[in-house]
């Protein structure tokens, strides 16, 4: 896993990753539900869609809109196992343990907080 300060510095330099922002719909959702509830969703999404060693539809399992967590995943390169390996040094083909899942959710939380 990578130091988050270093990670966010590199994400800001990526033309693709740095273009992601919450839209009006996702911002309203975050404001209505609150950050804690949205992070509960992130916990569930990561456990179901990213944590398995061989996630279903890996590389296409994270939509590009309609939920703040999905936008955050693309912005932080936590959207698929390939991006996790490239950006976060978390290898593919091995189930994410609790520490790795907490790390991913923490990265998502930090990005969401920066958007508020």
C-alpha positions, 0 to 999 in steps of 0.5 A: 500500500502506498503513502496517501500523501504521495498517492494524492500528489501523483493523482493530481498530476494525472490528467485522467484522474484529476478531472473527476469531480462530483456532479450536482446529483452526487453532491446532493446525494452526499449532502442528503445522506451524509459522509458516514452513510456514504462511507458505509456504502463504500465499505460494502462496494469494496467488499463485494466488488473489489475485494475478491481475488477475481472480481466479477467483471473486473475492469468494468465493475465500477460505473462512472456516475450515479454515486459519490463512491463510484466517482471517488473510486475512479478519481483515486484509482480504486476502481478495479484490481488493475488500478489497485496494483498500478497505483496502490501496489496491491497485487491482483489475484489475491483477496483483499484483507481487512487492512487493505479494504480499510486503506481503500475506503480511507482513500475514498473518504479522503477524496470525498472530504476534499470535494465537500 
